[in-house]
């Protein structure tokens, strides 16, 4: 049910489409860019959100190539994510890839699932802040 509350966010066009907002770049930051991340555990509804996104124009926002499902997230790759966030457009719904916990660490130890191979929301929020973007996490 909480994901249903996110539908207006997804189905309404970005503000710039209606002429309310334009790209503002100050010192390499995108002060009007929103980045959406769907967070949840297996069964929380990310398959439903993927079905909704098939009917909504959006851009797949990318993080570092080293920050993906099944790989240990390493802070050394933070600058690559910042560079990618700087290229995002305010004219688009920018959606990060989703992967439910614990599926991304299938076959790995409990310790790995807890400590290494999961999306670090704090790092994503920091990358958004460093680029002037707004991270919106939907549970």
Secondary structure, DSSP 8 states (H G I E B T S, - for coil): -HHHHTHHHHHS--GGGGTS----EETTEETT-EEEEE--BTTSSHHHHHHHHTTS--EEE---TTSSTTS---GGGHHHHHHHHHT--TTS-EEE----BTGGGTTS-HHHHHHTSS--HHHHHHHHHHHT-EEEEE-
